[in-house]
Amino acid sequence: MQKDLVLANQDINNYLKNSEIIDFESPEIQDIANNLTQGNFDETVIAKKAFEFVRDNIAHSADINGDVVTYKASEVLKHRQGICYAKSHLLAAILRRLGIPTGFCYQKLLLDDKGKRRLIIHGLNAVFLKSINKWIRVDARGNKEGVNAEFCLDKEKLAFPIRRELGEEDILVIYATPNSNVLDALKSSQNVAELINNLPSDL
């Protein structure tokens, strides 16, 4: 495990669980997982393919002016969109279905929304690869101009660099379940515009 990262739960089986949100037993997620593994048994290759699938094929709702708020992994896959939290739920579901332990990580970032600046929580994933005995963080929020996140084993290539001078923070904990404040924001928002206003500032 990267020396700075801390597991919130020491039992790795908790990073493999199915749940109401990480619902990898849904047929659609099983199909995607099966398609990603066709002819391949290398966990690193499979994890990279799953990451790139979510990053590149599931739109970030804010990038496309979407109106549907998704949070369950199967919903994210069905609607092919979600914000960072939702996309992290889908990636976790796919990888857990494939037996690859996956957790949830968060950063505190400065959001500039229509001239209004505030710190908000951003969601991403951590993945445990047995072959290198290491947790790596990946950010599948989706690339765009100024954002270029990649799957990398030796050096993190996340979507956003932390600007500590602006109050931003890297929260170096790997959680087994999505944060409750994050879920509350997703569940209580009727559309994406409302969700952006409801983004939590703390875990």
N, C-alpha and C positions, 0 to 999 in steps of 0.2 A: 504494500500500500504506500502511495506517495506519503512522505513523512508528515506533511502538513494536514492531511485529511484524517478525520476522526469518525469512526462508526458510531452512530447513535444506538445501535443494537449489535451486540457482539455475536449473536446467533445468525449466521449467514443464511439460514433457512428463511428468516423473515424477509430477505431480499429476493425471495423466489415465490412469494405467496400470491395467489389469486384473490381478488376482492371485488366489491361492488364497483369501484373506480377502475382498478387494474384488472379488468374482466377478460383475461386471456382465454377463458374457456368458450368464449363466443365463437361460433363457426367462422365468422369473417376474419378474426384475428388468427385463428388456427390455419386458415387457408393462406394468409399472407406469410405466416411463419414457415409453413411448408414450402411455399414458392421460393422463399429466400434461401432455403437450405438445399434445394435440388442440386444433387451432384456435388455437394460441398460439405465437409465435415470439420473444417478448420474453424475453431470458435472465433478467432480474430477476424477472419474473412467474413464470417456470418454476422458478427457484431457490427462490422464496418458497413456491410450491405444494409442491415436493418437501420442503422443510423442514417445512412444516405437516403434510404427510402423515405423515412419520416421527414428529414430535412428538406428533400427536394420534391416530394410528391404530395405532401400535406401542407397547404398554404397557411401562412400566419395570417390570422383573421384581419389584423390591423393593416397588413400589407395590401390586402385585396379589398379593403372596405367591406369586409364581410359583416353579416348581421346575426349569424347563428352563434350562440354561446355553447360550446361543447366542453365536456369535462371527463365523461367516462371514455375509456380508451376506444370502445366499440363505436361510440358516437363520433369521435374524432375521425376514425377511419371511414365511417359511413358518409359524413359530410365533407370529408377531405379538407378540413380546416380546423383551426384552433389557435389560441395564443400559446405562449411559451409553456405555460403549465400543462395545458391540454396535450400538447405535442410530447412533453416529457412523460405523460401518463401512457400514451400510445407506445412510445419507444420501450418503456419499462414492460408493458404488457407483452409485446412481441418477444423481447429478449427473455423475459421470465418463462414464457411459453417454450422457449428453446433451451431452458435450463441454465441460462446465464444470469447470475445474480445482478440485479440492477436496483439502484436507489435513487433518491431525489436530493438535489443540491440547490442552493439558493444564493443569490447575490442581491445586494442592495444597490440599486442604480438610480441615477438622476434622470428622470423623465421630463422632457421638454414638450409639453402638449399644448399647442396653440398659445405659446408664450407663457404658459403656467409651468413652473419648474417645481418638481417635488421628488423626493426619494420614494422609490417603489421596490417591491420584491420581484426579482426575475428568477424563473425556474429553469433548471437543466438537469442532467443525469450524471450518475457515476456508475460505471460498469466494472465488474470484477472478471478478469481474465485469468483462468487457472494456469494457462500455459506460461504466463510471465509472473504469476503470483502477485498481481498488482491491480489496484483500482485506478481507473482513469476517468476523468470527467470529460463529457462531450455535451455540446449544445446544439440541439436539433431545431432551434427556433426558425431557421430558414435564412439563407444568405440573400443579400441585396447589396446595393451600393454602400460601401463602408462597413459591411459585415461579411466576414469570410471565415466561418467556423469549419473545422476539419476534424476527422477522426485521426488521432495521432497517439502513438504509444509512448513516446519519450518526451514530448513537449506539448503542453496544453495549447490548443488553438481554438479558444472559445470565441463566442460572438462579440463579447464586449470586454475591453481592458478596464481594470478597476482604476478609477481616478480618486485616490484617497483624499486629495486636496479639495475635492468637491463633496466629501462626506460619503463616498461610495465604499462598499465593504464586500469582501469575499467571505462568505460564511462557510467555513471549511468542515462542515459536518455532512455526513452521508446518512440520510434518513431512510427508513424502511417503508414509510407511508407518506403520502402527500400531506403537506402542512394544512392544519385546520383553517387558518385564516385564508389561505389560498382557496380551499374548497368552498368556504363561506362566500367569498367574492364570486366565484364561478356559479354557484347555485342560486345566488340571490339576484343576479343580473339578468334582465330581460333581453338585452341586446349588447353588442360589442361596445357601443359608445358608453353605455351605462357601466359596463365592466371596466373600461379604462378609467372611469371616474372612481370605481370601487376597488382598484388595485391596492392591496395591503402595503403598508409602509414598514411593517415589522412582522416577524414570525410569531 
